[in-house]
């Protein structure tokens, strides 16, 4: 077939395919594009069109295959990289989506979609710090897009850049006024900064709009627990579990709040279930031992304290509590051994902290040389 005739046939087939696609006749359109591939197996437009049609009909694997074939022909094609990234994200294959979206963002740095989707792919892998640069670019390209700003603030929070997160809330409130999600994110930022009372206030305000959100009610309960408001914590955590009975973290903190309220009888069944489901959970194992001890069952508490020690032998607390429990059981040698070990671990910890304190205050501190620690203020000369 002569080159001009071949090209004319391809154009006719492409026109038919586009017409069929506009009518919603996707199978007929795909058939026309496949005819093009019989003439030119390396036709990037036809491969991309077949990829898009497959994805549109929910056949992501086939669509990805077409896009990958197109990339082998033209690796620097922006649209192919972008569309392949979109298909992979829809498949929740964030790891595979990342390199093609990085290529798309590099080929066209001014593409808001490429920058935002790259951030999404990285967040999907819990790579929050890596997600910040593309999301900052997306936010700069489309300052009024609420979705990318939400993602950026979440990335700041998860990367523990809480001050940067707080700086972004004014813009987010303008984009999504009155949204409880803004309050929830701000509460998380305040929590990270240690401003627990402010965090609690934000969560309380969000609760007025989302009383049935289990994660929000857990956030409230957890903040009350942090502030030692155990009675309020119990109420919020019980409501969390009513909304979502499988919320494991809520069960642990509810049990711990009961213990802190001197109600070990309510904590015990929760902790027994947690340990049964997760035998290597140090926190639950230690709290179970505490509950048994507070209930006057030291013989049963001992194996639980011993299990906690096996799970983490570097912490002084289980050794100390085990020593006190042996003391109750009239086992002086065992008690002395555990109490001495607890004191040794405490001493080691204090020594490590003291060593760090000396290092930070030392002349020639390497961190100061990097500009990470400001030099002390100069004293004025004595007259």
Residue frames relative to the residue before (quaternion, step in Angstrom):
aa qw qx qy qz dx dy dz
X 1.0000 0.0000 0.0000 0.0000 0.00 0.00 0.00
X 0.4678 -0.6818 0.4841 0.2864 3.57 -0.80 1.04
X 0.6443 -0.5647 0.3594 0.3698 3.55 -1.16 0.72
X 0.6848 0.4839 -0.2999 0.4549 3.60 0.89 -0.90
X 0.6478 0.5058 -0.3116 0.4769 3.57 1.04 -0.79
X 0.6275 0.5405 -0.3227 0.4583 3.55 1.05 -0.85
X 0.6817 0.4847 -0.2887 0.4658 3.58 0.89 -0.93
X 0.6278 0.5372 -0.3281 0.4577 3.57 1.08 -0.77
X 0.6432 0.5184 -0.3174 0.4656 3.58 1.00 -0.82
X 0.6429 0.5232 -0.3176 0.4605 3.59 0.97 -0.87
X 0.6596 0.5065 -0.3111 0.4600 3.58 0.96 -0.85
X 0.6403 0.5186 -0.3217 0.4664 3.59 1.03 -0.79
X 0.6563 0.5042 -0.3064 0.4704 3.58 0.97 -0.89
X 0.6479 0.5214 -0.3169 0.4559 3.59 0.97 -0.86
X 0.6425 0.5189 -0.3214 0.4633 3.59 1.01 -0.83
X 0.6447 0.5059 -0.3212 0.4745 3.60 0.97 -0.83
X 0.6485 0.5315 -0.3182 0.4424 3.57 0.93 -0.92
X 0.6663 0.5001 -0.2985 0.4657 3.57 0.92 -0.93
X 0.6336 0.5244 -0.3292 0.4640 3.60 1.03 -0.75
X 0.6570 0.5018 -0.3071 0.4714 3.58 0.92 -0.92
X 0.6504 0.5244 -0.3162 0.4494 3.57 0.98 -0.89
X 0.6412 0.5274 -0.3195 0.4569 3.59 1.00 -0.82
X 0.6893 0.4589 -0.2676 0.4926 3.59 1.16 -0.63
X 0.5213 -0.6412 0.4116 0.3842 3.58 1.29 -0.09
X 0.5059 0.6288 -0.4316 0.4029 3.60 1.25 0.28
X 0.0899 -0.8747 0.4750 0.0348 3.53 0.58 1.24
X 0.6356 0.5275 -0.3446 0.4462 3.60 0.96 -0.75
X 0.6555 0.5007 -0.3121 0.4714 3.55 0.97 -0.85
X 0.6318 0.5243 -0.3304 0.4656 3.57 1.01 -0.79
X 0.6503 0.5196 -0.3156 0.4555 3.59 0.92 -0.90
X 0.6278 0.5434 -0.3374 0.4437 3.58 1.01 -0.79
X 0.6533 0.5084 -0.3135 0.4652 3.59 1.00 -0.79
X 0.6589 0.4991 -0.3151 0.4664 3.57 0.97 -0.83
X 0.6339 0.5212 -0.3358 0.4625 3.59 1.06 -0.68
X 0.5874 0.5508 -0.3614 0.4701 3.57 1.16 -0.59
X 0.6174 0.5402 -0.3413 0.4588 3.57 1.03 -0.76
X 0.6676 0.5094 -0.3030 0.4505 3.59 0.96 -0.89
X 0.5916 0.5499 -0.3793 0.4514 3.60 1.13 -0.50
X 0.6744 0.4573 -0.2828 0.5060 3.55 1.13 -0.69
X 0.8031 0.0304 0.0314 0.5942 3.59 0.92 -0.94
X 0.2320 -0.8213 0.5067 0.1226 3.62 0.06 1.28
X 0.7000 0.4506 -0.2655 0.4863 3.61 1.23 -0.35
X 0.3552 0.7459 -0.4945 0.2699 3.59 1.20 0.41
X 0.3172 -0.7757 0.5195 0.1668 3.57 -0.33 1.27
X 0.6461 0.5106 -0.3526 0.4443 3.67 0.88 -0.74
X 0.6685 0.4906 -0.3116 0.4640 3.60 0.94 -0.81
X 0.6429 0.5151 -0.3214 0.4670 3.60 0.98 -0.83
X 0.6632 0.4955 -0.3047 0.4710 3.58 0.96 -0.85
X 0.6494 0.5172 -0.3213 0.4555 3.58 0.98 -0.83
X 0.6547 0.4926 -0.3110 0.4817 3.60 0.99 -0.81
X 0.6136 0.5367 -0.3452 0.4651 3.59 1.07 -0.67
X 0.6743 0.4961 -0.2920 0.4625 3.57 0.93 -0.93
X 0.6482 0.5142 -0.3193 0.4620 3.59 0.98 -0.82
X 0.6463 0.5195 -0.3225 0.4566 3.59 0.96 -0.83
X 0.6665 0.4926 -0.3010 0.4717 3.58 0.93 -0.94
X 0.6318 0.5486 -0.3276 0.4387 3.57 1.00 -0.85
X 0.7303 0.4002 -0.2232 0.5067 3.59 1.10 -0.70
X 0.6131 -0.6096 0.3268 0.3818 3.57 1.29 0.26
X 0.5690 0.5643 -0.4051 0.4400 3.60 1.23 0.12
X 0.1264 -0.8533 0.5034 0.0501 3.54 0.36 1.29
X 0.6330 0.5470 -0.3475 0.4235 3.60 0.95 -0.79
X 0.6681 0.4790 -0.3052 0.4807 3.57 0.92 -0.88
X 0.6362 0.5337 -0.3277 0.4506 3.59 0.97 -0.85
X 0.6488 0.5127 -0.3149 0.4659 3.58 0.95 -0.90
X 0.6288 0.5464 -0.3313 0.4430 3.58 1.00 -0.82
X 0.6592 0.4967 -0.3090 0.4726 3.60 0.94 -0.85
X 0.6589 0.5036 -0.3179 0.4595 3.59 0.92 -0.88
X 0.6489 0.5179 -0.3227 0.4545 3.59 0.98 -0.80
X 0.6188 0.5251 -0.3362 0.4778 3.59 1.08 -0.72
X 0.6489 0.5162 -0.3163 0.4610 3.59 0.99 -0.83
X 0.6557 0.5154 -0.3204 0.4492 3.61 1.02 -0.80
X 0.5992 0.5542 -0.3690 0.4447 3.60 1.09 -0.59
X 0.6639 0.4824 -0.2939 0.4901 3.57 1.12 -0.69
X 0.8134 0.0254 0.0482 0.5792 3.58 0.89 -0.98
X 0.1879 -0.8475 0.4857 0.1027 3.62 0.25 1.27
X 0.7319 0.4275 -0.2393 0.4736 3.61 1.10 -0.59
X 0.3793 0.7142 -0.4992 0.3112 3.59 1.19 0.44
X 0.4241 -0.7399 0.4607 0.2458 3.59 -0.46 1.21
X 0.7014 0.4965 -0.2907 0.4207 3.60 0.70 -1.06
X 0.6408 0.5238 -0.3306 0.4535 3.57 1.02 -0.78
X 0.6542 0.5065 -0.3124 0.4669 3.58 0.90 -0.92
X 0.6678 0.5046 -0.3054 0.4540 3.57 0.92 -0.93
X 0.7049 0.4715 -0.2792 0.4505 3.59 0.80 -0.99
X 0.6137 0.5223 -0.3491 0.4783 3.59 1.07 -0.66
X 0.6384 0.5253 -0.3236 0.4603 3.58 0.99 -0.82
X 0.6388 0.5229 -0.3236 0.4624 3.59 0.97 -0.84
X 0.6677 0.5032 -0.3051 0.4560 3.60 0.90 -0.94
X 0.6655 0.5005 -0.3046 0.4624 3.58 0.96 -0.83
X 0.6228 0.5199 -0.3395 0.4760 3.59 1.06 -0.70
X 0.6421 0.5140 -0.3285 0.4643 3.60 0.98 -0.78
X 0.6646 0.4611 -0.2856 0.5140 3.57 1.21 -0.55
X 0.3856 -0.7360 0.4447 0.3344 3.58 1.39 -0.12
X 0.4299 0.6467 -0.4940 0.3909 3.56 1.13 0.73
X 0.0830 -0.8626 0.4986 0.0206 3.52 0.54 1.26
X 0.6144 0.5644 -0.3539 0.4227 3.58 1.03 -0.71
X 0.6975 0.4498 -0.2742 0.4858 3.60 0.89 -0.91
X 0.6252 0.5549 -0.3400 0.4308 3.59 1.11 -0.65
X 0.5938 0.6355 -0.3691 0.3277 3.60 1.02 -0.78
X 0.7220 0.4415 -0.3100 0.4333 3.68 0.60 -0.92
X 0.6699 0.4826 -0.3313 0.4567 3.63 0.95 -0.71
X 0.6526 0.4837 -0.3235 0.4852 3.59 1.07 -0.62
X 0.5776 0.5448 -0.3771 0.4769 3.59 1.15 -0.52
X 0.6394 0.5136 -0.3212 0.4735 3.58 1.03 -0.80
X 0.6508 0.5175 -0.3201 0.4542 3.58 0.91 -0.90
X 0.6831 0.4828 -0.2882 0.4661 3.59 0.93 -0.90
X 0.6405 0.5076 -0.3261 0.4752 3.58 1.12 -0.61
X 0.6518 0.5153 -0.3121 0.4607 3.59 1.00 -0.87
X 0.8031 0.0640 -0.0031 0.5924 3.57 0.96 -0.90
X 0.1729 -0.8339 0.5158 0.0931 3.61 0.22 1.23
X 0.6614 0.5179 -0.3044 0.4490 3.59 1.18 -0.49
X 0.5072 0.6399 -0.4329 0.3820 3.61 1.24 0.15
X 0.3718 -0.7319 0.5318 0.2080 3.57 -0.51 1.19
X 0.6659 0.5271 -0.3133 0.4250 3.58 0.88 -0.96
X 0.6582 0.5056 -0.3199 0.4569 3.60 0.92 -0.88
X 0.6722 0.4939 -0.3047 0.4598 3.62 0.90 -0.89
X 0.6751 0.4921 -0.3059 0.4565 3.59 0.89 -0.91
X 0.6903 0.4813 -0.2936 0.4535 3.59 0.86 -0.93
X 0.5895 0.5403 -0.3722 0.4711 3.58 1.11 -0.56
X 0.6334 0.5180 -0.3214 0.4766 3.58 1.03 -0.78
X 0.6364 0.5275 -0.3220 0.4617 3.58 1.00 -0.84
X 0.6628 0.5120 -0.3092 0.4505 3.60 0.90 -0.93
X 0.6743 0.4864 -0.2973 0.4694 3.58 0.99 -0.80
X 0.6310 0.5087 -0.3316 0.4828 3.60 1.02 -0.76
X 0.6171 0.5602 -0.3392 0.4363 3.59 1.07 -0.69
X 0.7113 0.3828 -0.2399 0.5386 3.58 1.28 -0.38
X 0.4834 -0.6721 0.4110 0.3817 3.58 1.34 0.20
X 0.4377 0.6668 -0.4744 0.3725 3.59 1.15 0.63
X 0.0283 -0.8722 0.4884 0.0029 3.54 0.72 1.15
X 0.6535 0.5118 -0.3338 0.4468 3.61 0.90 -0.81
X 0.6663 0.4855 -0.3038 0.4775 3.60 0.99 -0.79
X 0.6336 0.5495 -0.3376 0.4272 3.60 1.12 -0.56
X 0.5510 0.6629 -0.3942 0.3185 3.60 1.11 -0.56
X 0.6840 0.4929 -0.3379 0.4184 3.69 0.67 -0.90
X 0.7013 0.4311 -0.3217 0.4678 3.68 0.73 -0.81
X 0.6485 0.5065 -0.3342 0.4595 3.61 1.03 -0.64
X 0.6015 0.5271 -0.3603 0.4801 3.60 1.10 -0.58
X 0.6429 0.5031 -0.3231 0.4787 3.60 1.01 -0.79
X 0.6432 0.5169 -0.3292 0.4591 3.60 0.96 -0.85
X 0.6574 0.5123 -0.3081 0.4588 3.58 0.96 -0.87
X 0.6518 0.5030 -0.3144 0.4726 3.59 1.06 -0.74
X 0.6643 0.5086 -0.3035 0.4559 3.59 1.06 -0.76
X 0.7887 0.0951 -0.0299 0.6067 3.58 1.06 -0.81
X 0.1469 -0.8524 0.4936 0.0904 3.60 0.41 1.19
X 0.7237 0.4432 -0.2492 0.4666 3.60 1.11 -0.55
X 0.4866 0.6378 -0.4551 0.3865 3.59 1.21 0.33
X 0.3511 -0.7751 0.4869 0.1972 3.58 -0.40 1.23
X 0.6340 0.5758 -0.3418 0.3870 3.60 0.93 -0.86
X 0.6950 0.4575 -0.2868 0.4749 3.58 0.83 -0.94
X 0.6365 0.5207 -0.3359 0.4594 3.60 1.07 -0.64
X 0.6016 0.5332 -0.3519 0.4795 3.59 1.08 -0.67
X 0.6705 0.5024 -0.2997 0.4563 3.57 0.87 -0.98
X 0.6500 0.5260 -0.3191 0.4461 3.58 0.96 -0.86
X 0.6753 0.4800 -0.3059 0.4690 3.59 0.88 -0.88
X 0.6186 0.5262 -0.3491 0.4675 3.57 1.03 -0.72
X 0.6464 0.5140 -0.3215 0.4632 3.61 0.97 -0.83
X 0.6209 0.5289 -0.3402 0.4679 3.60 1.02 -0.77
X 0.6769 0.5018 -0.2997 0.4475 3.58 0.86 -0.98
X 0.6961 0.4735 -0.2828 0.4597 3.58 0.84 -0.97
X 0.6819 0.4465 -0.2779 0.5084 3.59 1.22 -0.49
X 0.4664 -0.7128 0.4029 0.3348 3.56 1.37 0.17
X 0.4480 0.6328 -0.4884 0.4004 3.57 1.12 0.71
X 0.0360 -0.8838 0.4665 0.0014 3.52 0.76 1.17
X 0.6303 0.5340 -0.3500 0.4416 3.60 0.99 -0.69
X 0.6360 0.5115 -0.3282 0.4756 3.58 1.00 -0.79
X 0.6178 0.5434 -0.3452 0.4515 3.58 1.03 -0.78
X 0.6756 0.5019 -0.3013 0.4483 3.59 0.85 -0.95
X 0.6206 0.5551 -0.3424 0.4353 3.59 1.09 -0.69
X 0.7029 0.4932 -0.2687 0.4364 3.59 1.11 -0.60
X 0.5331 0.6799 -0.3986 0.3077 3.58 1.19 -0.27
X 0.5808 0.5818 -0.3895 0.4152 3.61 1.05 -0.59
X 0.6704 0.4799 -0.2968 0.4818 3.57 0.93 -0.92
X 0.6629 0.5181 -0.3136 0.4402 3.58 0.91 -0.88
X 0.6387 0.5205 -0.3282 0.4619 3.59 1.03 -0.73
X 0.6293 0.5155 -0.3337 0.4763 3.59 1.11 -0.63
X 0.6852 0.4842 -0.2800 0.4665 3.58 1.03 -0.79
X 0.8000 0.1155 -0.0278 0.5881 3.58 1.05 -0.77
X 0.0669 -0.8589 0.5063 0.0382 3.60 0.62 1.14
X 0.8358 0.2147 -0.1668 0.4770 3.53 -1.06 0.84
X 0.4462 0.7139 -0.4507 0.2968 3.59 1.23 0.13
X 0.4364 -0.6886 0.5035 0.2861 3.61 -0.89 0.84
X 0.5961 0.5862 -0.3724 0.4030 3.60 1.13 -0.56
X 0.5836 0.5464 -0.3799 0.4653 3.58 1.13 -0.53
X 0.6628 0.5011 -0.3047 0.4656 3.58 0.93 -0.87
X 0.6353 0.5317 -0.3343 0.4494 3.59 0.98 -0.82
X 0.6779 0.4812 -0.2942 0.4715 3.58 0.87 -0.92
X 0.6496 0.5013 -0.3261 0.4694 3.59 0.98 -0.80
X 0.6101 0.5429 -0.3453 0.4625 3.58 1.06 -0.70
X 0.6471 0.5075 -0.3197 0.4706 3.59 1.00 -0.80
X 0.6401 0.5175 -0.3261 0.4650 3.59 1.03 -0.77
X 0.6532 0.4974 -0.3163 0.4753 3.61 0.92 -0.86
X 0.6086 0.5456 -0.3497 0.4578 3.58 1.02 -0.76
X 0.6749 0.5045 -0.2944 0.4508 3.58 0.90 -0.94
X 0.6888 0.4557 -0.2697 0.4950 3.57 1.13 -0.62
X 0.5353 -0.6475 0.3972 0.3694 3.58 1.28 -0.05
X 0.5202 0.6111 -0.4281 0.4157 3.59 1.25 0.23
X 0.0886 -0.8742 0.4759 0.0377 3.54 0.60 1.22
X 0.6312 0.5329 -0.3422 0.4477 3.60 1.02 -0.74
X 0.6526 0.4960 -0.3115 0.4807 3.59 1.01 -0.81
X 0.6257 0.5315 -0.3353 0.4622 3.57 1.02 -0.79
X 0.6467 0.5267 -0.3162 0.4521 3.56 0.95 -0.92
X 0.6415 0.5323 -0.3208 0.4497 3.58 0.97 -0.85
X 0.6522 0.5090 -0.3168 0.4639 3.60 0.96 -0.86
X 0.6733 0.4905 -0.3015 0.4639 3.58 0.90 -0.87
X 0.6193 0.5404 -0.3420 0.4555 3.58 1.05 -0.73
X 0.6620 0.4966 -0.3084 0.4691 3.58 0.95 -0.85
X 0.6529 0.5109 -0.3146 0.4623 3.60 0.98 -0.82
X 0.6015 0.5874 -0.3480 0.4149 3.58 1.10 -0.71
X 0.5885 0.5853 -0.3737 0.4141 3.61 1.09 -0.62
X 0.7367 0.3888 -0.2224 0.5066 3.58 1.13 -0.66
X 0.7918 0.2117 -0.1023 0.5638 3.59 1.13 -0.63
X 0.0224 0.8497 -0.5266 0.0130 3.61 0.62 1.05
X 0.7283 0.4431 -0.2439 0.4624 3.58 1.15 -0.50
X 0.4885 0.6494 -0.4451 0.3763 3.60 1.21 0.34
X 0.3932 -0.7605 0.4664 0.2223 3.58 -0.46 1.23
X 0.6570 0.5162 -0.3259 0.4423 3.61 0.93 -0.82
X 0.6407 0.5083 -0.3247 0.4750 3.58 1.02 -0.74
X 0.6622 0.4934 -0.3187 0.4652 3.59 0.91 -0.85
X 0.6132 0.5223 -0.3498 0.4783 3.58 1.11 -0.62
X 0.6282 0.5381 -0.3375 0.4493 3.60 0.96 -0.85
X 0.6411 0.5130 -0.3147 0.4762 3.58 1.01 -0.81
X 0.6769 0.4956 -0.2943 0.4579 3.57 0.88 -0.97
X 0.6527 0.5188 -0.3081 0.4581 3.55 0.97 -0.86
X 0.6583 0.4969 -0.3158 0.4690 3.59 0.98 -0.82
X 0.6219 0.5188 -0.3397 0.4782 3.61 1.03 -0.73
X 0.6278 0.5328 -0.3264 0.4642 3.58 1.03 -0.81
X 0.6534 0.5184 -0.3144 0.4532 3.59 0.92 -0.88
X 0.7224 0.4260 -0.2296 0.4939 3.56 1.06 -0.83
X 0.4659 -0.7047 0.4109 0.3428 3.59 1.35 0.15
X 0.4251 0.6402 -0.5076 0.3896 3.57 1.12 0.69
X 0.0669 -0.8859 0.4569 0.0446 3.52 0.68 1.16
X 0.6121 0.5524 -0.3629 0.4341 3.58 1.03 -0.68
X 0.6723 0.4693 -0.2906 0.4933 3.60 0.95 -0.88
X 0.6100 0.5577 -0.3492 0.4415 3.57 1.06 -0.75
X 0.6335 0.5370 -0.3304 0.4486 3.57 0.95 -0.87
X 0.6646 0.5178 -0.3077 0.4421 3.59 0.89 -0.93
X 0.6939 0.4690 -0.2798 0.4693 3.58 0.88 -0.95
X 0.6857 0.4849 -0.2978 0.4539 3.59 0.92 -0.84
X 0.6112 0.5191 -0.3541 0.4812 3.59 1.09 -0.58
X 0.6453 0.5013 -0.3232 0.4773 3.59 1.02 -0.75
X 0.5883 0.5660 -0.3588 0.4526 3.59 1.08 -0.71
X 0.7172 0.4495 -0.2520 0.4690 3.56 0.86 -0.98
X 0.5755 0.5436 -0.3910 0.4694 3.59 1.16 -0.40
X 0.6899 0.4678 -0.2696 0.4823 3.56 1.03 -0.85
X 0.7959 0.0335 0.0165 0.6043 3.59 1.07 -0.77
X 0.2271 -0.8314 0.4920 0.1228 3.61 0.10 1.28
X 0.6943 0.4750 -0.2829 0.4609 3.63 1.17 -0.36
X 0.4127 0.7077 -0.4681 0.3312 3.59 1.26 0.30
X 0.2519 -0.8385 0.4648 0.1323 3.58 0.14 1.35
X 0.6486 0.5171 -0.3366 0.4455 3.61 0.90 -0.83
X 0.6245 0.5341 -0.3422 0.4557 3.58 1.03 -0.72
X 0.6354 0.5285 -0.3362 0.4517 3.58 1.02 -0.75
X 0.6530 0.5139 -0.3290 0.4486 3.59 0.92 -0.85
X 0.7194 0.4469 -0.2711 0.4575 3.60 0.76 -1.01
X 0.5796 0.5474 -0.3819 0.4675 3.59 1.15 -0.48
X 0.6562 0.4992 -0.3117 0.4723 3.59 0.92 -0.88
X 0.6699 0.4962 -0.3081 0.4583 3.59 0.91 -0.86
X 0.6249 0.5237 -0.3367 0.4711 3.59 1.07 -0.69
X 0.6175 0.5301 -0.3405 0.4710 3.58 1.03 -0.76
X 0.6472 0.5126 -0.3234 0.4623 3.59 0.95 -0.85
X 0.6761 0.4964 -0.2901 0.4609 3.56 0.95 -0.89
X 0.6756 0.4537 -0.2741 0.5124 3.58 1.25 -0.47
X 0.4464 -0.7031 0.4327 0.3452 3.58 1.35 0.19
X 0.5103 0.5923 -0.4505 0.4310 3.55 0.91 1.02
X 0.0011 0.8585 -0.5127 0.0090 3.60 0.75 1.06
X 0.5755 0.6084 -0.3828 0.3901 3.59 1.14 -0.53
X 0.6799 0.4510 -0.2896 0.5005 3.60 1.15 -0.56
X 0.6360 0.5371 -0.3247 0.4490 3.57 1.15 -0.63
X 0.5999 0.6432 -0.3590 0.3123 3.57 0.98 -0.91
X 0.7224 0.4370 -0.3030 0.4420 3.67 0.59 -0.96
X 0.6100 0.5409 -0.3551 0.4574 3.58 1.10 -0.65
X 0.6952 0.4807 -0.2759 0.4577 3.57 0.86 -0.98
X 0.6139 0.5392 -0.3517 0.4569 3.58 1.03 -0.70
X 0.6647 0.4936 -0.2997 0.4740 3.56 0.98 -0.82
X 0.6411 0.5266 -0.3261 0.4532 3.60 0.98 -0.83
X 0.6775 0.4809 -0.2909 0.4746 3.59 0.93 -0.89
X 0.6161 0.5400 -0.3456 0.4576 3.57 1.05 -0.71
X 0.7138 0.4447 -0.2529 0.4782 3.58 0.98 -0.85
X 0.7967 0.1140 -0.0354 0.5925 3.61 1.09 -0.74
X 0.1721 -0.8451 0.4976 0.0926 3.60 0.29 1.24
X 0.7134 0.4437 -0.2623 0.4748 3.62 1.15 -0.49
X 0.4294 0.6838 -0.4719 0.3541 3.59 1.25 0.35
X 0.3472 -0.7807 0.4852 0.1858 3.57 -0.22 1.31
X 0.6733 0.5153 -0.3142 0.4271 3.59 0.82 -1.00
X 0.6871 0.4779 -0.2925 0.4625 3.57 0.83 -0.97
X 0.6365 0.5309 -0.3299 0.4519 3.58 1.00 -0.82
X 0.6757 0.4839 -0.3043 0.4654 3.60 0.88 -0.88
X 0.6667 0.4914 -0.3093 0.4672 3.60 0.93 -0.82
X 0.6023 0.5445 -0.3608 0.4589 3.61 1.08 -0.64
X 0.6412 0.5130 -0.3185 0.4735 3.56 0.99 -0.84
X 0.6468 0.5180 -0.3189 0.4601 3.59 0.96 -0.86
X 0.6510 0.5228 -0.3205 0.4474 3.59 0.93 -0.88
X 0.6634 0.4985 -0.3061 0.4665 3.58 0.91 -0.91
X 0.6502 0.5140 -0.3187 0.4598 3.57 0.98 -0.82
X 0.6751 0.4909 -0.2970 0.4637 3.59 0.94 -0.88
X 0.6697 0.4814 -0.2949 0.4825 3.58 1.16 -0.51
X 0.5413 -0.6483 0.3892 0.3677 3.58 1.27 0.19
X 0.5615 0.5751 -0.3963 0.4438 3.58 1.11 0.68
X 0.0156 -0.8665 0.4989 0.0049 3.60 0.73 1.08
X 0.5979 0.5708 -0.3718 0.4225 3.62 1.06 -0.68
X 0.6931 0.4469 -0.2718 0.4960 3.58 1.04 -0.76
X 0.6141 0.5646 -0.3484 0.4274 3.57 1.16 -0.57
X 0.5918 0.6238 -0.3690 0.3528 3.60 0.99 -0.83
X 0.7081 0.4411 -0.3122 0.4545 3.69 0.65 -0.91
X 0.6250 0.5272 -0.3465 0.4598 3.60 1.14 -0.54
X 0.6271 0.5024 -0.3284 0.4966 3.61 1.05 -0.75
X 0.6485 0.5184 -0.3208 0.4558 3.59 0.95 -0.86
X 0.6401 0.5157 -0.3214 0.4701 3.59 1.02 -0.77
X 0.6306 0.5241 -0.3306 0.4674 3.60 1.04 -0.79
X 0.6329 0.5243 -0.3245 0.4681 3.59 1.02 -0.79
X 0.6553 0.5050 -0.3187 0.4626 3.59 0.95 -0.81
X 0.6556 0.5165 -0.3119 0.4541 3.57 1.05 -0.73
X 0.7884 -0.0611 0.0440 0.6106 3.60 1.10 -0.66
X 0.1410 -0.8426 0.5184 0.0379 3.55 0.00 1.35
X 0.6027 0.6015 -0.3553 0.3857 3.62 1.23 -0.17
X 0.6218 0.5482 -0.3496 0.4367 3.59 1.23 -0.23
X 0.4431 -0.7158 0.4658 0.2726 3.61 -0.83 0.89
X 0.5934 0.6387 -0.3756 0.3144 3.62 0.97 -0.79
X 0.7069 0.4377 -0.3241 0.4512 3.68 0.65 -0.86
X 0.6051 0.5402 -0.3619 0.4594 3.62 1.08 -0.63
X 0.6637 0.5096 -0.3079 0.4528 3.57 0.92 -0.94
X 0.6931 0.4714 -0.2843 0.4655 3.59 0.83 -0.95
X 0.6242 0.5227 -0.3382 0.4720 3.56 1.06 -0.70
X 0.6341 0.5299 -0.3269 0.4586 3.57 1.02 -0.79
X 0.6640 0.4932 -0.3052 0.4720 3.59 0.95 -0.85
X 0.6460 0.5103 -0.3264 0.4645 3.58 1.04 -0.71
X 0.6186 0.5194 -0.3407 0.4811 3.62 1.03 -0.73
X 0.6017 0.5670 -0.3442 0.4450 3.56 1.10 -0.77
X 0.6522 0.5091 -0.3055 0.4713 3.60 0.98 -0.87
X 0.7211 0.4386 -0.2364 0.4814 3.55 1.09 -0.76
X 0.4705 -0.7067 0.4185 0.3226 3.58 1.33 0.29
X 0.4648 0.6206 -0.4810 0.4092 3.56 0.86 1.02
X 0.1408 -0.8659 0.4726 0.0835 3.59 0.49 1.21
X 0.6534 0.5174 -0.3399 0.4356 3.61 0.92 -0.80
X 0.6644 0.4883 -0.2996 0.4800 3.57 0.94 -0.91
X 0.6385 0.5351 -0.3233 0.4489 3.56 1.01 -0.85
X 0.6642 0.5103 -0.3047 0.4535 3.57 0.90 -0.98
X 0.6427 0.5394 -0.3286 0.4336 3.59 0.93 -0.89
X 0.7127 0.4593 -0.2675 0.4578 3.58 0.82 -0.98
X 0.6586 0.5050 -0.3160 0.4597 3.58 1.00 -0.80
X 0.6405 0.5078 -0.3268 0.4744 3.59 1.03 -0.73
X 0.6471 0.5114 -0.3179 0.4677 3.58 1.02 -0.79
X 0.6247 0.5325 -0.3354 0.4622 3.58 1.04 -0.78
X 0.6682 0.4936 -0.2989 0.4696 3.58 0.94 -0.88
X 0.6226 0.5400 -0.3342 0.4572 3.59 1.04 -0.78
X 0.6684 0.4933 -0.2957 0.4717 3.59 0.96 -0.90
X 0.6280 0.5216 -0.3350 0.4704 3.59 1.05 -0.74
X 0.6518 0.5205 -0.3107 0.4558 3.56 0.96 -0.90
X 0.6372 0.5224 -0.3235 0.4651 3.58 0.99 -0.84
X 0.6563 0.5117 -0.3128 0.4578 3.55 0.96 -0.89
X 0.6480 0.5092 -0.3196 0.4677 3.58 0.96 -0.85
X 0.6402 0.5321 -0.3225 0.4506 3.58 1.02 -0.85
X 0.6413 0.5164 -0.3197 0.4689 3.58 1.01 -0.82
X 0.6638 0.4965 -0.3026 0.4704 3.57 0.96 -0.88
X 0.6535 0.5095 -0.3132 0.4640 3.57 0.99 -0.85
X 0.6293 0.5326 -0.3298 0.4600 3.57 1.03 -0.81
X 0.6522 0.5069 -0.3093 0.4712 3.59 0.98 -0.85
X 0.6361 0.5339 -0.3279 0.4503 3.58 0.98 -0.85
X 0.6579 0.5014 -0.3117 0.4675 3.58 0.96 -0.87
X 0.6529 0.5294 -0.3193 0.4375 3.57 0.97 -0.91
X 0.6618 0.5115 -0.3122 0.4504 3.57 0.92 -0.90
X 0.7436 0.4097 -0.2295 0.4760 3.56 0.99 -0.79
X 0.4958 0.6971 -0.4166 0.3077 3.58 1.27 -0.13
X 0.5253 -0.5873 0.5012 0.3578 3.53 -1.23 0.52
X 0.7833 0.2635 -0.2093 0.5227 3.58 -0.85 0.90
X 0.2133 0.7878 -0.5432 0.1973 3.59 1.15 0.56
X 0.4382 -0.7273 0.4501 0.2764 3.65 -0.58 1.07
X 0.6040 0.5621 -0.3696 0.4273 3.59 1.06 -0.60
X 0.6397 0.5259 -0.3379 0.4472 3.58 1.01 -0.75
X 0.6243 0.5548 -0.3342 0.4368 3.56 1.07 -0.72
X 0.6855 0.4572 -0.2766 0.4945 3.55 1.16 -0.57
X 0.5317 -0.6454 0.4018 0.3731 3.55 1.26 0.02
X 0.4656 0.6964 -0.4410 0.3221 3.59 1.24 0.27
X 0.7582 0.2425 -0.1478 0.5869 3.56 1.18 -0.53
X 0.3939 -0.7283 0.4933 0.2666 3.63 -0.61 1.01
X 0.5117 -0.6345 0.4673 0.3425 3.61 -1.00 0.70
X 0.5789 -0.5842 0.4188 0.3849 3.60 -1.11 0.55
X 0.5843 -0.5793 0.4189 0.3841 3.61 -1.11 0.57
X 0.4653 -0.6776 0.4978 0.2766 3.54 -1.04 0.80
X 0.3989 -0.6978 0.5371 0.2559 3.54 -0.96 0.86
X 0.4889 -0.6459 0.4763 0.3418 3.61 -0.98 0.71
X 0.5664 -0.6011 0.4236 0.3722 3.60 -1.02 0.64
X 0.4985 -0.6451 0.4925 0.3046 3.53 -1.13 0.74
X 0.4843 -0.6657 0.4749 0.3111 3.60 -0.93 0.84
